[in-house]
Amino acid sequence: MGVAGGSRVAPTLDEVVYLGASAAQPTGARGGRFSGDVTASDEFGRLLAAAQNGDEDAFAAIWRRFNPQLVRYMRVMAGGMAEDLTADTWLHVTRKLLSFEGDETAFRAWLYTIARNRHIDWRRQASRRAESPAGLEALERRPGNEDPVATVEAKMSTRSALALVATLPHDQAEAVMLRAVAGLPVAAAAEIMGRPPGTVRVLCHRGLRKLEDTLRGSAVDPSRARHQDVVV
């Protein structure tokens, strides 16, 4: 990603797909109280046990590990409500943390299930406030609020990529975020979305293909999307 002549350069497909890569780095690799020569799985298990025993530092480490990707998911799903819904998600996590059992992959799936439910609840509440479906759709597709004087290039790159993903059809955008950004396995993403695993694979592939075509400045070829459905 770079800036030429004062204007933002469009994100590459790799930047779209690997939005969550830096946030997925094991907490121990960044130093701090819970650092050490342990695997990411062992480290997460230790953090979770400590957090469930009331250790605020351990919970903060878990939050730092998962929150950046969660916010990105919410920006695509809920636009300007992303931060509020993300905070609401973590509030529910704190209330239910003692009942959670599982490894890091299971926790990631549990976290995004809660996030998706909070988003659905918000949409239902908005509907009861007599907001039109068209208005809701526009809000859902709108990227998060951008800082017009942002100077951090990485931040600009992330915003551009998220805005691009948000132009996809809803199911494709969610599949891309859960698979390529949140890093969830197909089975977990399928359970969260309530879709068969094969359908999630196709949605993710078609979404990434559309992003690639958009970045190349070409229209999506329906026949190619139909005949090149592969495992992502």
C-alpha positions as CSV (number, residue, x, y, z in Angstrom):
1,M,0.0,0.0,0.0
2,G,1.3,3.4,-0.8
3,V,0.3,7.0,-1.4
4,A,0.9,8.7,-4.7
5,G,0.3,12.4,-5.4
6,G,-1.5,12.7,-2.1
7,S,-4.2,10.2,-3.0
8,R,-4.8,6.8,-1.6
9,V,-3.8,3.8,-3.7
10,A,-6.5,1.0,-3.9
11,P,-5.8,-2.0,-1.6
12,T,-4.4,-5.1,-3.2
13,L,-6.3,-8.4,-3.0
14,D,-3.6,-9.7,-0.5
15,E,-4.4,-6.7,1.8
16,V,-8.1,-7.6,1.6
17,V,-7.5,-11.2,2.4
18,Y,-4.9,-10.7,5.2
19,L,-6.5,-7.9,7.1
20,G,-6.4,-10.0,10.3
21,A,-2.9,-11.3,10.0
22,S,-1.2,-8.9,12.3
23,A,-3.9,-9.2,14.9
24,A,-3.6,-13.0,14.9
25,Q,0.0,-12.9,16.2
26,P,0.4,-14.8,19.4
27,T,0.2,-12.6,22.4
28,G,3.4,-13.9,23.9
29,A,5.3,-12.7,20.8
30,R,4.5,-9.1,21.7
31,G,5.9,-9.4,25.2
32,G,4.3,-8.8,28.6
33,R,3.3,-10.7,31.6
34,F,2.1,-13.8,29.7
35,S,5.2,-14.1,27.4
36,G,7.2,-17.2,27.3
37,D,8.4,-20.1,25.1
38,V,4.9,-21.7,24.7
39,T,2.8,-22.6,21.8
40,A,-0.1,-20.3,20.9
41,S,-2.6,-23.0,22.0
42,D,-0.9,-23.5,25.4
43,E,-0.7,-19.7,25.9
44,F,-4.4,-19.2,25.1
45,G,-5.4,-22.0,27.5
46,R,-3.4,-20.3,30.2
47,L,-4.9,-16.9,29.5
48,L,-8.4,-18.3,29.4
49,A,-8.0,-20.1,32.7
50,A,-6.6,-17.0,34.4
51,A,-9.3,-14.8,32.9
52,Q,-12.0,-17.2,34.2
53,N,-10.4,-16.9,37.6
54,G,-10.9,-13.1,37.5
55,D,-7.4,-12.1,36.3
56,E,-8.0,-8.7,34.5
57,D,-4.6,-8.7,32.9
58,A,-5.3,-12.1,31.3
59,F,-8.7,-10.9,30.0
60,A,-7.1,-7.8,28.6
61,A,-4.6,-9.9,26.7
62,I,-7.4,-11.9,25.2
63,W,-9.2,-8.7,24.2
64,R,-6.0,-7.4,22.6
65,R,-5.6,-10.6,20.7
66,F,-9.1,-10.8,19.2
67,N,-10.6,-7.3,19.2
68,P,-8.9,-5.8,16.1
69,Q,-10.3,-8.5,13.8
70,L,-13.7,-8.4,15.5
71,V,-14.0,-4.6,14.9
72,R,-13.2,-5.2,11.2
73,Y,-15.9,-7.8,11.0
74,M,-18.4,-5.4,12.6
75,R,-17.4,-2.6,10.3
76,V,-18.4,-4.6,7.3
77,M,-21.5,-6.0,8.9
78,A,-22.8,-2.9,10.7
79,G,-20.9,0.2,9.5
80,G,-21.1,3.1,11.8
81,M,-22.4,0.9,14.7
82,A,-19.3,-1.3,14.7
83,E,-17.7,0.1,17.8
84,D,-20.9,0.0,19.9
85,L,-21.8,-3.5,18.8
86,T,-18.2,-4.7,19.4
87,A,-18.3,-3.3,22.9
88,D,-21.7,-5.0,23.5
89,T,-20.2,-8.3,22.3
90,W,-17.4,-8.1,24.8
91,L,-19.9,-7.3,27.6
92,H,-21.7,-10.5,26.8
93,V,-18.4,-12.4,26.7
94,T,-17.6,-11.2,30.2
95,R,-21.0,-12.4,31.5
96,K,-20.7,-15.8,29.9
97,L,-16.9,-16.4,30.2
98,L,-17.1,-18.8,33.1
99,S,-19.4,-21.2,31.1
100,F,-17.1,-21.3,28.1
101,E,-15.1,-24.5,27.5
102,G,-12.8,-25.1,24.5
103,D,-9.6,-24.2,22.7
104,E,-8.7,-21.0,20.8
105,T,-10.5,-22.0,17.7
106,A,-13.7,-22.7,19.7
107,F,-13.4,-19.4,21.5
108,R,-13.0,-17.5,18.2
109,A,-16.1,-19.2,16.9
110,W,-18.0,-18.5,20.1
111,L,-17.0,-14.8,20.0
112,Y,-18.2,-14.3,16.4
113,T,-21.4,-16.2,17.2
114,I,-22.1,-13.7,19.9
115,A,-21.1,-10.8,17.7
116,R,-23.4,-11.9,14.9
117,N,-26.3,-12.3,17.3
118,R,-25.7,-8.8,18.7
119,H,-25.8,-7.5,15.1
120,I,-29.1,-9.4,14.4
121,D,-30.6,-8.0,17.6
122,W,-29.6,-4.5,16.7
123,R,-31.2,-4.8,13.2
124,R,-34.4,-6.1,14.7
125,Q,-34.6,-3.2,17.2
126,A,-33.9,-0.8,14.4
127,S,-36.8,-2.3,12.4
128,R,-39.1,-1.9,15.3
129,R,-38.2,1.8,15.3
130,A,-39.8,1.9,11.9
131,E,-36.6,2.4,9.9
132,S,-37.0,1.3,6.3
133,P,-35.3,-1.8,5.0
134,A,-33.6,0.4,2.4
135,G,-32.1,2.6,5.1
136,L,-30.9,-0.4,7.0
137,E,-29.2,-1.8,4.0
138,A,-27.4,1.4,3.3
139,L,-26.2,1.6,6.8
140,E,-25.0,-2.0,6.7
141,R,-23.0,-1.4,3.5
142,R,-21.4,1.9,4.7
143,P,-17.8,1.6,5.9
144,G,-16.8,2.8,9.3
145,N,-16.3,6.5,9.9
146,E,-13.1,7.6,8.3
147,D,-10.7,10.2,9.7
148,P,-10.0,12.6,6.8
149,V,-6.7,13.7,8.2
150,A,-5.4,10.1,9.0
151,T,-1.7,9.9,8.5
152,V,-1.0,6.3,9.3
153,E,-0.8,4.4,6.0
154,A,-1.7,1.0,7.5
155,K,-4.9,2.5,8.8
156,M,-5.8,3.9,5.5
157,S,-5.1,0.5,3.9
158,T,-7.4,-1.3,6.3
159,R,-10.2,1.2,5.8
160,S,-10.0,0.9,2.0
161,A,-10.0,-2.8,2.2
162,L,-13.0,-3.0,4.5
163,A,-14.9,-0.5,2.4
164,L,-14.2,-2.8,-0.6
165,V,-15.4,-5.9,1.2
166,A,-18.5,-4.1,2.3
167,T,-19.6,-3.7,-1.4
168,L,-20.0,-7.4,-1.7
169,P,-23.4,-9.1,-1.3
170,H,-24.1,-9.6,2.4
171,D,-23.5,-13.4,2.5
172,Q,-20.3,-13.1,0.5
173,A,-19.0,-10.3,2.6
174,E,-19.6,-12.2,5.8
175,A,-18.1,-15.4,4.5
176,V,-14.9,-13.5,3.5
177,M,-14.7,-11.8,6.8
178,L,-15.2,-15.0,8.8
179,R,-12.9,-17.2,6.7
180,A,-10.2,-14.8,5.4
181,V,-10.1,-12.2,8.1
182,A,-11.2,-13.9,11.3
183,G,-9.4,-17.0,10.3
184,L,-12.2,-19.4,11.2
185,P,-12.3,-22.9,9.7
186,V,-15.1,-23.7,7.2
187,A,-17.1,-25.7,9.7
188,A,-17.1,-22.9,12.3
189,A,-18.0,-20.2,9.8
190,A,-20.8,-22.4,8.4
191,E,-22.2,-23.0,11.9
192,I,-22.2,-19.2,12.6
193,M,-23.8,-18.4,9.3
194,G,-26.3,-21.3,9.5
195,R,-25.2,-22.5,6.1
196,P,-23.7,-25.8,4.8
197,P,-19.9,-25.8,4.7
198,G,-19.9,-26.2,0.9
199,T,-22.1,-23.1,0.6
200,V,-19.7,-21.1,2.7
201,R,-16.8,-22.2,0.6
202,V,-18.6,-21.1,-2.5
203,L,-19.6,-17.7,-1.0
204,C,-16.1,-17.0,0.1
205,H,-14.6,-17.9,-3.2
206,R,-17.1,-15.9,-5.2
207,G,-16.6,-12.9,-2.8
208,L,-12.8,-13.0,-3.3
209,R,-13.2,-13.4,-7.0
210,K,-15.4,-10.3,-7.2
211,L,-12.9,-8.4,-5.1
212,E,-10.1,-9.4,-7.5
213,D,-12.2,-8.4,-10.5
214,T,-13.0,-5.0,-8.8
215,L,-9.3,-4.4,-8.1
216,R,-8.4,-5.2,-11.6
217,G,-11.1,-2.9,-12.9
218,S,-13.1,-5.6,-14.7
219,A,-16.6,-6.8,-14.3
220,V,-17.4,-10.1,-12.7
221,D,-17.9,-12.9,-15.2
222,P,-20.9,-14.9,-14.0
223,S,-19.7,-18.0,-15.9
224,R,-16.3,-17.9,-14.2
225,A,-17.9,-17.5,-10.7
226,R,-20.2,-20.4,-11.5
227,H,-17.6,-22.8,-12.8
228,Q,-14.5,-22.0,-10.6
229,D,-16.0,-22.6,-7.1
230,V,-13.1,-24.0,-5.1
231,V,-12.2,-24.6,-1.5
232,V,-11.0,-21.5,0.2
